[in-house]
Amino acid sequence: MRAADSPVQVRAVGEELGLQVAVRGKLEPLRAKMTKLADRGWLHKRPDGRFTARP
């Protein structure tokens, strides 16, 4: 997240982590984890569904 220069989608994070991004079911657990981190204040979830790191 911090290495990205702009907001990223869950698919891009999954690619960076080496997950199978072609299978939607593989990304849903990652999306849930990222949403949980956003709820806790570690990340910021934008209205368009992309995520950014908090400063």
Secondary structure as GFF3:
##gff-version 3
##sequence-region A 1 55
A	DSSP	alpha_helix	10	17	.	.	.	ID=ss1
A	DSSP	alpha_helix	24	39	.	.	.	ID=ss2
A	DSSP	beta_strand	43	45	.	.	.	ID=ss3
A	DSSP	beta_strand	51	53	.	.	.	ID=ss4
###
